[in-house]
Each structure stands twice: as C-alpha cells, then as structure tokens.
Amino acid sequence: MATSPPPGALLDDDRGRALPASRPQAGKPKNRGAAKGDGSKRSGMKALAMIVGAIAVGGIAIWLFSGIFDLAFHIFEYAAIALVAGWIGYKVGHIQGRHETSS
C-alpha cells in the first residue's frame, strides 16, 4: 500500500514522489520582481511584430495568388485569340476555295 506524503511536501507529477516544500511547483513561473512596465512594453512590441509579419505574409500570399491568377488569364487569352484566328483563317480559306475555278 502506498503511504501518504508527509505534511508540507509537494508531489512530483511524473513519479508521485514526495518533494520538499521549498522546491517551486512545475509550471508556475517565479516572480523575479521585474518592473511591470518592462513586460508590457516587450509584449506590445512582440504583438506589433506579429501584426507586421502577418501583414507581410498576407501581402506576399495575395501577390503570389494574383500572379498565378493573372498567368492563367493570359494563357486563356492566348488560347482564345488562337482559336478565333484559326476560325477566321478557316472561314477565309473556305470562302476563297469556293471561288477558285477548276480547269
């Protein structure tokens, strides 16, 4: 049977061992007494950097997508022009062929 840990002891998460109460708990950051304004200034700059980065990545993604979209439209445009020119050439040749006299 497992015995209960002594009073004033903390339990370690991974093995269930009794640890001294003076050891800080895992997952809880120590308060080092830093000035309150320093952390908020850094977090504000970090947030600003993340926003600027997101705008830059979004702009590059839109630029790439518009480039691919533009290329697809140019290919479609060239194919349409080729089809129309081919059709016109066929019609001109067909009409001209009817007017030729055979000897």
Residue pairs with C-beta under 8 A, 6 or more apart in sequence:
5 11
5 18
6 18
8 21
9 18
9 19
9 20
9 21
10 18
10 19
10 20
10 21
10 23
10 25
11 17
11 18
11 19
12 18
12 19
12 26
13 26
24 30
